[in-house]
């Protein structure tokens, strides 16, 4: 282990003596070394399981911290020889420390090998697969090895070949490559450019590394501020029936402690106008759910108790908003909205994005008496447990919004729309360019289409981006209503997550209605039981849909949830074995490698034949890309393909289909930021 690991182990020993290892550790602001994040996750999981009553002993398999340290040690040494990037630095002093510890470990492994015994082969499946179990005899030698290297669970199959693994990794390499130029040696102009391009979290991480970077980061690290009324993480997901009398007494004490901490954070910001005026994104959040508030004697119907607890917080929110003169984006989460808050927001000329999540508007007077916020261009409303028809009425206060996102909650927390009288007086679709509606109540879906249609009858629609997510997919008549409502809209991006009716003319109708479409997302609902965006068995074949996409002259990105796995093609690799009567059993891994075709490059090539401008083809699974192909055409007309091997949400995936998790952040790719604000941000930084 390197010296950093030794320091960490000393700290663990000290924390153990003080009883701190029983608490869930906070996430470090920066992971620098190899596998540090995985080691932290293993330790956190172990503490959470122990706190929840699961029996865990010292050598339990879930204690993977020691193995992560072993992996980090040898990979760090090999990284010196290969000249790999190492955020901990590749100095000669560090290499000597690492190399010395690795030599000691490898020597101990060689000695341990002499005492390893193998068990007879043990069957592990019905296809002839077997495994050989390893053990150390006598067991005292293994215990000494673990104690010497501070290990809990040890994977013998991984560490025993480690000496040869290291030798093979560095064979042919001349020697360790030491770092000659460090980041702090760069000129200030380049360093400022690094900070300018980095995400705010990366700026904060760089600022923690040394004093020089801390001073350079001051302009950047305060661009975003999060103020949270926290709660014990062990109680976040608990229901009312899971809270006993002891829990209630604990929560009553905890609420005052957490409020005191939050008010202290507000006072610090208010005492530092130099910091507060740098803040551009602010998120004020309340993690106390209604069951926890009731358990802590903050009952919704007990108005005096609610006011006594929350009034100081509301006053500080108003004061903070009033002084954050450069605030551009504001997210209020799980608080009541007050008239004073809206007045403070209305005074912020730079404010262009507002996210309102689980906020009650019951305390507001008539909407006609409230101030308007004409500068706001992006509005996100997530009612959660608040009646949606109430919260959506807030759109009347934002007359110039160009991007509107309204999201209910899946599995029953659907959002309802305002009543007829309100919709007749206020229609945000007259100014909207981007609209994202998710989990709308089924009965209100036709109402949404009528709302859009009414706006288009008065003035031409400006919508260029439209997304609709429904658990029960659109039927044929509803799809017709939607196309009628969007008639004339210059749509470039369309995402329909939930289409129950797919016929031969679907793509033709979409292409005829929106000829300028560049990105299309279609998620099919196979039946009434399928309410999530899992792969679905579309009625046609990939070839039929590839030909249908030819109707879109400008299409560059296509995502759908076509169930691809039934198309896996069997091969005849085992024909000779079958004729011989299968003299040997096939292992499961060998069967998987040979029985199915795994090269799916033919699919994007098929779509390219009909869509000459196609750049991205995605097969989705829930909210990630099951398979994503990027298509590049060479100068000679050839097609180059790149397939993402890991299931994840790529930038293009999120850009064309921003889902609920993105709507509740400042990273929503559909948000419209004035170009003047962008230049101001870069200049001030």
N, C-alpha and C positions, 0 to 999 in steps of 0.2 A: 504493500500500500504506500502511496506517496504521502508526503508530509501533510497535505491538505486532509487526506483521509484520517491520518493520525489525530489531527486537530479536531476533526468532526467526531471521532470516537471518544476523545476526551470530553467533548461537550456532551455527548450522549450519556457518558458515565455520570457527569455532574447533574444533568437533567434527571437521570434515573434516581439519584440520591435525593433530589428535591421533589420527586414525584411529578415532574412535568411531563413525562412520557405517557401519562394517562390521558393527556389532553390531545385533541385533534390539532396537529401542527398547522400553522398558516402556510400558504404557498409562498416560497421564496420569491423575491422580485426578479431573480435572474438565475437561470441554470447555465453554468459555464462549462462544466466538464462532461465527459462522456457518461451516459447512462444516469446522470444525476437526477433527471426527472423521473425515470423509471424507479430508481431507488426510493425517491420521495413518495411516489404513489404506493409502493409496496409497504413502506413504513406507515403511511397514513391508513391504508386499508387494514393493516394489522391492529392499529390502535382502535379504529372504529369497531372492528369485529370484537375486540376484547371488551370495549365499553358496552357493547350490546349483549354481552353474556356468553359469547362463543368461547369454548375452552381452547386456549392456545398455549402450547408449551414452547420451551426455548428452541427446540429443533423442528418445529412445525414447518411443513413445506412452504407455507405462505411467507415465511421469513426469508425473503429473497435478497435482503440488503447486502449480505456478505457476498453472494454470487455476483451482484452488480459491481461490487468493489473489485472483485477478481477480474471481471471482464474489462473494467475501466483501466486497471493497472496494465495489463498486457497490451491492450489496444493503444494506450497512450504511448508506451515505449515503441511499438511498431510504427505509430504515427510520426515519431521523430525520424525514423529511417526513411519513411515515405514522403516526408515533408508535408503532411496533411495539416489542414487548419485546426488549430487547438486554441480555444478562447482563453485557456489558462496560461498560454504562452509556451514557446519552445525554447526556453533558456537552457544553457548548459548546466547550471546549478540544479534546475528541476530535473533534467534528464538523469544526472548522476544519482539523485535520490530515488527516482523511479526505477532505474536500472538495478540499483542495489537491492531494493525490495523484491523485484521480479526474480533476480538470481536466487535469492533465498527461497522464494515460493517454489520455483521450478526444481530446486534441489530437494525440497521437502516432498514434492510430488513424486520425484524419482524414487525416493526412499519408501514412499507410501505404496508404490506399485508392487514392491516385493511382498506385501501382505494382502494383496487383493485376491479374492477367490471368486470364481464364477459358479453360479447355480446351473443345473441342467436347463435346457431350453424349455420355456413355458409358453403354451399356446395363448395367443392374444386375440384371434378372430377365427371365423369359420372357413377362411380361405387359405389356410395353411400358414398363416403368419405366426411367428413366435418371437420371443425376446429372451435375452440372457440377463439375469439380475446379477449385479456386482455387490460385493460386501468386503469389509476389511476385518481380518482376524489376526490377532485379538482386537476386540473392540476398543481397548484402552489406547491403542496407537491412533485410532481414528479420532478419539476424543481429544488426545493431545494435539493432533493436527488442527482440529477445529479451534481449540483454545488458543493455540499459537497465532492463528490468523484471524481470530475473532469471527468465526463463521457459525451460522445456525444450520440451515439446510445446505447440503453439499450435493451437487450433481456429479457423481463420480464419472459418469459417461462423458461429461463435458471437460472436466479438469484433468483427467488422466492423460489424454493425448496432448495436453497443452504445451509441453516442451517441444514436441515436433511441430506443432502448429506455429509456434513463435519462430522457430528456425526456418520453416518453410516460408513464412511471411517476409522475413528479412533477407532471405537468400538472394544473392545477386545484387544487393544494395551495398554501396560503398561504406556507409556509416551514417550516424545521426546527422540530421540537417538542423542547425540551430537558427533561430530567428535573428535576423540582422536588423530589420527595421520593424519597430513597434508602432502601433496605431498612434500613440501619443507623440511620435517623432514627426508626424506629418505636419505640414504648414497649417496655420489656423484656417486659411481659406478652404482647404480640402476638408478639414474637420467640420466646419460649419455646413459644407455641402452634404456631408454624411448625415449630420443631424437633420438637415432640411429634407432629405429623402426618406429618412427612417420613420417608422411608425412611432407614435408617442410612447408605447411600451418599450420599444428598443431604445429610445432616447433616455428614458428613465433608467434602463439597465446599464447603458453606457455611463450615465452620470454616477452610478454607484461604484464604478471600478476604481476611480482615483480622484484626487482633488481637482486636477486640471479639467477633467471631463465634467466634473460636477459643476464647475463654474460655467463651462460652455453650454451645459444642458439647461441652465436655469430659464432661458428664454423658451424652451420647448416643453419641459416637463409639466408645466402648469397649464398647458393648453386644454387639458381635460381634467375635470374634478368630479369625484363621486363621493357623495355624502349619504351615509347609510345609517338608519336606525336598526342596529343589528340584533340578532337573537342567537341563542345557543344553537349551533348546527345540528345537534342531536334532536332538536325539537321542531325543526323546520317543517317536516312532512307529517307531523303527528296530528291525529284527529282528536275531537273533543272526548270521545270515549276512551282514548288512550292516555288521558291525563288524570292522574290520581291527586289526592290531597297534597302529597309531598311536592309533586310537580307544580301545583298551583301556588304553593307558598314560595317555591323557588322562582317562578315566573314573576310573581309580585315584586320580589326583590330585584330581579334582573331588569325589569322594565325601567326602574329608576336609574339603575347603573348605566344602561345603554342610552337613555335619554341624556344623562349628564355628559356622556362621552360625545354624543352628537352635537349638543349645544356647545361643547368646548371646541369642536371642529369649526362650527359656524363662527364662534368668537375669534378664533385664530385667523380665519379668512378675512373677517371684517377688520381686524387689527392690521392686516397686511394688504392695503389697497394696491401695492405694487404687484402682488401675486394675483389678486382678484381681477385686476384689469387685464391680465394676460389670459384668463380663462376664456376659452371659446366654446367648449362643450361641457355641459354640467348635467349630472344625473343625480337626482335626489330620490332616495329609495327607502321604503319602509318594509322590512322583512317580516313584520309581525302579522301573521294571517289572522283572520277573524276568530278561529278557535283559540289561538294563543292569546289574543286580546281579551276574550271572554274569560279565559282561565286566569288572566292577570287582573281581573276586576275592571277591565275597560269594556263595558258592554255597550253595544251601539245604541240601545234605548236609554241608557243612563247618560243623558246629555251633559250634566254638570261634570261627571267623571271624565268624559271624553274631552270636554273643553279644558278641564284642568290639566290634563296630560299633554294635549296637542297644541294648545294655544301658544306656549313659548316657542315651539318648533315652527309654527306658522309665521310668527313674527320674525324669526330669524331667516326664514325662507324669503320673505318679502324684502327684508333689509339686504340680504345677499344679492338677490336679483337686481335690486335698484342700483347697487354699486358695481355689478358686473357689466360695465358699459360696452365691452367688446364681445359679449356673449352671442354666439351664432346658432347654437343648438341646445335645446333644453328638454330634458326627459324627467317627468314627474311620475312617480310610481307608488301607488297605494296610499295616497293622501287625499283629503278633501280639497277641491279647488275652491279658492275664495276670491272674492272680488278684488281684494288687495293684491293677490298674486297676479291676476290678469292685468291690473293697472300697472304693476311693476314690469310685466312682460311687454306691455304696449309701449313703454318708454324706451325700450331697447331697439334702436334703429338697425342694428346689425343682425338681429334675430331672424333667421330664415327657416329654422326647423324646430318643430314642437312635437314631442311624443307624450301622449297622455295614456297611462296604463293603470287600470283598476282604480280610477279616481272618481269619487262621487261628486255630483254637481248639485246635491240637494241644498247646500248652504247658499247657493247663488240666488240672487234676485232674478227678476225677469230678464231674459237675454237682451231685450231691447235697451236696458239701462246699462249694459256692460260695455267697456271700451272695445273698439275694433283693433285688430292686429294686421294691418294691410301689408306689412313687410314680410310676413311669414309666407313661404312658398311651399313648404312640405309639412304635412300634418299626418300623424299616425295616431289612431284611436284603437285601444285594446281594452274593451270593457271588462273582461274576465267576469267577476261576480256582480258587476254593476249592470243594470238594465241597459242594453245597447241602444234602444230608442232614445234614452235620455242623453247618453254621452255623444251620440252622433250629431245631436243638435248643436254641438259646439262649432260645427262647420260654419254657422252663421257669423261667427266672430272673425273668420278668416276669409275675407272676400276675394283674395287674390291667390288662393292656393293653386298650385300647378301639379302637385303630387299628393294624392290622398291614399292612405292605407287604412283599412278598417278590418279588424280581425277578431272574430270570436275565438272560443277555445274548442279544441276537438273533443269528441266524445261527450256531447251534451251541452257544452257551454256556448251555444250558438248565439250569434248577435242578431238582434232585431233592428229594423229600420224605423225612423220617425213616422209619425202619423201623416195622413193625407194633407191636412192643413199646413203643416210645416213644409212638406215637400213642394207644395204649390208656391210657397213664399220664398223658399231658398233652394237653389239648384246648383251645387258646386260643379257639376259636369259642364257648365258653360265656360269655365276657365281651366278645367283640368286637362293636363297633358298626359299624366300617368296615374292610373287607378289600379289598386290592388285590394280585392275583397276576398276574405277567407272565412270559412265556417259561418256563413250567413244562414239564418233560419230558413228551412225549405219553403215555408209559406211566404217568405219575403223575397224570394228570388224573382218572381214575376214583378214584384213592386220595384226591385232594383232596375230591371229592364225598362219599366215604364218611366222611371226617373231619368234614365239616360235618354230614352226616346223623346221625352218632353224637352230636354235641353237641346237636342239636335233639331227639333222643329222650330225652335226660336232662333238659334244661330248655328252655323256649322260647327260640328264637334272638332276639338283640337287634339283628341286622344291619339297619342303615338304608342303608348304602352298600356296594355290591359291584361290583368290576371284575375282569374276567378277560381277559387278552390272550394269544392263542395264534397261532403262525405257521400251523399247520394248523387250519382252522376246526372248530368243533364240529359233529359229525354229529347226525342226528336222535335216535339213542339216547342220545348224551352230553348233548344238550340236555334230554332227558326226565329223565335222572339229576340234572342240575343243578337243575331245577325241583322235583324231589322232595326234594332235599337242602335247598333253601331254603324249603320249605313252612312257612308260618306266620311267616316273617321279615317285620318291618314295613318292607320296602324302600321308600325314597323315591328313591334314585339307583341306576341299574343301567347298567353299561357292559360290553358284550360285544364285545370287539375281536377278531373272528375267529369268524364263524358261517358254516359251509359249507352248511348245510341251511336254506333259506328256503321255507316253503310257505304256503298260504293261511291256515293256522291259527296261525302263529307269534305274531302280535300278539294274537290272542284268548287264547291260552294264557298269554302274559306278563301281559296285563291281568287275567285271572282269578286268577293267582297273586299278583299285586302290585297291588291296586286303588289303593293310595295313592301310586303312582309319580308323581313330579313331573319327573324327568329321565331320559331314555332315550337311550343311545348304542348303535347297532348297526352293526358293520363287517362287511360280507359278504366272504367269500373265494370268488372266482369259480371257482377251480380249484386244484389242488395246486401249481401254479407260482406262484400269487399268495400270497406269505408276508408281504408288507408291506401297510400300510393304504392302498393306492391306490384310486382310484375303481373301482367294480366294476359290471358289468352285472347288476343285479338281475333276477330272472325276471319281475316284474310291472311295472306302470306307476306313475307318481307318483299318478295318480288313485285307483288301487286301494289304495295304501298310505295315502293321505290318509283314505280311508273307514275303513281298518282301525284307524287311530289314534283313531277315535271311541270305541273300546272303553276308552280310558284316561280316566276322568272328571277326574283331577287333573293331567294332563300339561301341563307348562309349557315344557319344553325338549326338543327332539328333534334328534339329530345322527346322520347316516349317511353312507355313502360311495357313494351312488347316482351312477352315471356319467351326468352330465347332458349332456355335449357331443353325443352322437348325436342328441339331441332338437332341435338347432339347426335352425330352420325357414328354408328358402330363400324368397326374395321374388321378385316379378316386376318389379323396378325396371328390368331391362334388356330388357323385352319390345319396347319401341319400337326400341331399338338393334339387336335381333336382326332385326326386320322390315326395317330399313334395311341389313342386312348388316354391321353393326359398322364404320361409317366411320372411327372412331377407336379406338385401343387403350385398354383400361382399365388403370390402374395398380393394383398390388396393394392399396394402402391404400384406394382407392376401392371396390374389390371387397369388401374385408373389411367396410367400413362399411355397404354396401347389401345384400350377399348374405345376411346372417344376422340373425336377431332377437336383440338383445342385452339387451332389457328383460325380466328374469326376475321382475318383481314379481307376475306371475300365480301363481307357485308358492306363495309364502307365503299368498296370498289363498285358494288352493285348500285348503291345510291348515287355515286359519282357519275355513273353512266347516264343517269336521268337528270341530275341536278349539277350542272357544270360549275356553279358557284358555291357549292356546299363546302364548308370549312370544318364543321363539328357535327358528329353524330353520337348521341348519348342514349344508352339504355339505362333507365333509372331504377332504383330500388329505394322506396321511401324517400328520404331527403338527401340521398347521395347518388353518385353515378356508379352503377354496377359495372358498366363498361363505357369508356369514352374514347372516341377516336378523333384525332386532329388530322385534317387533310390538307396537304400542301401540294400544289401543282408546280412542277418544274418548268423551265423555259421550253424544253423540248416536248411538252405535253404529257409527260409522265406524272404519276400520282405517288406521292410519298406519304406514308401513314405513320402516325405515332399513336400508340395505345397506352393509356395510363393503366399501370398494372395494379394500383391500389384503389380500392373503393373509397371515394372521397368526394367532397363538393369542390369542384374546381372553380376558378374565377369566372369562367364562361358559364358554368352551370348556375351559379348564383346570380349572375348578371341578367340572365334570361328568365329566371324563375325564382325571385326572392321570396323566401318562405317565412313562416312565423318567427323563427329564431332570428332572422335578419331584420324583420320589421321593428323589433324592440331594441334596436341598436342604432348608433350613429353611422354604421357601415352600410346602410341600405343603398345598394347601387343605383336605385331609381331616384334618389334624392337629387334635386336640382339646386346647385350652388351657383350663385351669380359669379360671373367671371371676375368682376371687380373684387369680390370678397376673396377669391382664390389668390389674386395678386397681392391683396392686402395682407393675407395670412403669410405668404412667402416673404414679403418685405419686412413685416414685423418680426418674423423669426430670424 
